[in-house]
């Protein structure tokens, strides 16, 4: 018996990550961002433990495993899930309030807009949630060999 109900392989979780990214591209909000960072953070463990994953994929993950982008996702996921404060890369995740004209043009509901999520890093830089999503998707595309 398995407790993984429908998501049985690392490839399944990768497909979920892509769906989570698409939902965020439609509209940024806290729920969708939480789903993305938790999935992105856990996907690396699934790749390491899933026996159906090819050796080449594990090898490519080994080259990407120390990525700041994955560390950022893990920091946010752990803080979100456990109210934790052990962060390696992230100092703050700021959420701007929705409102008319907020977020990207044409995204979100009319007159409401969408949330804007900004991740502040310990080195003083900031990254927008959409940019983080793009970089994480690029990283996992390289890992799974889908970057052509």
C-alpha positions as CSV (number, residue, x, y, z in Angstrom):
1,X,0.0,0.0,0.0
2,X,1.2,3.5,-0.8
3,X,0.3,6.8,0.7
4,X,1.3,8.8,-2.4
5,X,-2.2,8.7,-4.1
6,X,-1.7,9.6,-7.7
7,X,1.8,11.1,-7.4
8,X,3.9,8.0,-7.5
9,X,7.1,8.9,-9.2
10,X,9.5,11.9,-9.3
11,X,8.2,12.4,-12.9
12,X,4.7,12.8,-11.5
13,X,5.9,15.3,-9.0
14,X,7.8,17.2,-11.7
15,X,4.5,17.4,-13.7
16,X,2.8,18.7,-10.6
17,X,5.5,21.4,-10.2
18,X,4.9,22.5,-13.8
19,X,1.1,22.7,-13.1
20,X,1.8,24.7,-9.9
21,X,4.0,27.1,-12.0
22,X,1.2,27.5,-14.6
23,X,-1.3,28.3,-11.9
24,X,1.1,31.0,-10.5
25,X,1.6,32.4,-14.0
26,X,-2.2,32.7,-14.2
27,X,-2.4,34.6,-10.8
28,X,0.1,35.0,-8.0
29,X,-1.3,34.3,-4.6
30,X,0.0,32.8,-1.4
31,X,-1.7,29.4,-1.7
32,X,-0.2,28.8,-5.2
33,X,3.2,30.0,-4.1
34,X,3.2,27.7,-1.1
35,X,2.3,24.8,-3.3
36,X,5.1,25.6,-5.7
37,X,7.9,26.0,-3.2
38,X,6.9,22.9,-1.2
39,X,6.8,20.8,-4.4
40,X,10.1,22.2,-5.7
41,X,11.7,21.6,-2.3
42,X,10.5,18.0,-2.1
43,X,11.1,17.1,-5.7
44,X,14.9,16.8,-5.1
45,X,14.2,14.1,-2.4
46,X,11.9,12.2,-4.7
47,X,14.5,12.2,-7.5
48,X,17.1,10.8,-5.0
49,X,14.8,8.1,-3.7
50,X,12.6,7.1,-6.7
51,X,14.1,3.8,-8.1
52,X,12.5,4.6,-11.5
53,X,14.7,7.7,-12.0
54,X,17.5,7.2,-14.4
55,X,21.1,7.5,-13.2
56,X,21.7,10.4,-15.5
57,X,18.9,12.4,-13.9
58,X,20.3,11.8,-10.5
59,X,23.7,12.8,-11.7
60,X,22.4,16.1,-13.2
61,X,20.6,16.7,-9.9
62,X,23.9,16.3,-8.1
63,X,25.3,19.2,-10.2
64,X,22.3,21.4,-9.4
65,X,21.6,20.3,-5.8
66,X,23.5,23.1,-4.2
67,X,21.5,25.7,-6.2
68,X,20.5,28.9,-4.4
69,X,17.1,28.5,-6.0
70,X,16.5,25.1,-4.4
71,X,17.8,26.4,-1.1
72,X,15.5,29.4,-1.3
73,X,12.5,27.1,-2.0
74,X,13.5,24.8,0.9
75,X,13.9,27.8,3.3
76,X,10.4,29.1,2.4
77,X,8.8,25.7,2.4
78,X,10.2,24.8,5.8
79,X,9.3,28.2,7.4
80,X,5.8,27.9,5.9
81,X,5.2,24.3,7.1
82,X,6.9,24.4,10.5
83,X,6.9,28.1,11.6
84,X,10.6,27.5,11.5
85,X,13.3,30.1,11.5
86,X,16.3,28.1,10.4
87,X,17.0,29.8,7.1
88,X,20.2,29.5,5.0
89,X,19.4,32.0,2.2
90,X,16.2,33.9,2.9
91,X,15.7,36.7,5.4
92,X,12.1,37.6,4.6
93,X,9.2,36.9,2.2
94,X,7.2,40.1,1.6
95,X,3.7,40.1,0.3
96,X,2.1,43.2,-1.1
97,X,-1.6,43.7,-0.7
98,X,-3.8,43.2,-3.7
99,X,-5.6,46.2,-5.1
100,X,-6.4,47.9,-8.3
101,X,-3.3,48.0,-10.5
102,X,-1.4,45.6,-8.2
103,X,0.7,42.8,-9.7
104,X,1.2,42.2,-13.4
105,X,-1.0,43.8,-16.0
106,X,-3.9,41.7,-17.0
107,X,-3.4,39.2,-14.1
108,X,-5.8,38.6,-11.3
109,X,-9.5,39.6,-11.1
110,X,-10.5,43.0,-12.5
111,X,-10.2,45.7,-9.9
112,X,-8.4,43.4,-7.5
113,X,-5.2,42.5,-9.2
114,X,-2.9,39.9,-7.8
115,X,-0.5,39.6,-4.9
116,X,3.2,40.4,-5.4
117,X,5.6,38.2,-3.5
118,X,9.2,39.3,-3.0
119,X,11.8,37.1,-1.4
120,X,14.6,39.0,0.4
121,X,17.9,37.2,0.6
122,X,20.6,37.4,3.3
123,X,23.0,38.9,0.8
124,X,20.7,41.9,0.4
125,X,19.3,40.9,-3.0
126,X,15.6,40.4,-3.8
127,X,13.8,38.1,-6.1
128,X,10.3,38.2,-7.3
129,X,8.2,35.0,-7.0
130,X,7.7,34.8,-10.7
131,X,11.4,35.0,-11.4
132,X,12.1,32.3,-8.8
133,X,9.5,30.1,-10.4
134,X,11.2,30.5,-13.8
135,X,14.6,29.8,-12.5
136,X,13.5,26.7,-10.6
137,X,11.6,25.4,-13.7
138,X,14.8,25.9,-15.8
139,X,16.9,24.0,-13.2
140,X,14.5,21.0,-13.1
141,X,14.3,21.0,-16.9
142,X,18.1,20.6,-17.0
143,X,17.8,17.8,-14.3
144,X,15.2,15.9,-16.3
145,X,16.9,16.6,-19.6
146,X,14.1,18.7,-21.0
147,X,16.2,21.8,-21.6
148,X,16.6,21.5,-25.4
